[in-house]
Amino acid sequence: MKLLKIIDDSRKKKEKAKKVKAAKKMATAATVGSAVGAIAGVLLAPKSGKETRQDIVNNVKSTSENVRNSARDIKEKAVGVQNKLKSVLGKANKLVADIKEKKLQTVEVPTQERDSDEE
C-alpha cells in the first residue's frame, strides 16, 4: 500500500510540474503578445510619425513623473514609520529602565529591613 501511495504521489508531482510549466508559458506568451500589440497599435495608428513620437515622449515623461511622485510618497511614508518606530522604542526603553529601577528598589528594601533587624 505504501508503495502505491509513493507512486501516486510521484505521478501527481509530475502532473503539477507540467501544469505549472504550461501556466508559465501561457503567462509569458500573454505578456509578450500584449507588449507587441501595444507597440503595433502605437506605430500603426493613423497619426503621423511626428505625432506618434510626440505621444511616446509625453507618455515617457508622464510615467517618469509618476514614478518620481510615487518614490517621494514612499520615502515620506518610510520617514513617518521610522519616526514612529523611534518614538515607540524610546518609550519602550524608558519603560524598561523604570521597571529595572523599581526592581532594584524592591530588592533593596528587604535588604535594608534585614539590616535594621540585625541591629
Secondary structure, 3 states (H helix, E strand, C coil): CHHHHHHHHHHHHHHHHHHHHHHHHHHHHHHHHHHHHHHHHHHCCCCCHHHHHHHHHHHHHHHHHHHHHHHHHHHHHHHHHHHHHHHHHHHHHHHHHHHHHHHHHHHHHHHHHHHHHHC
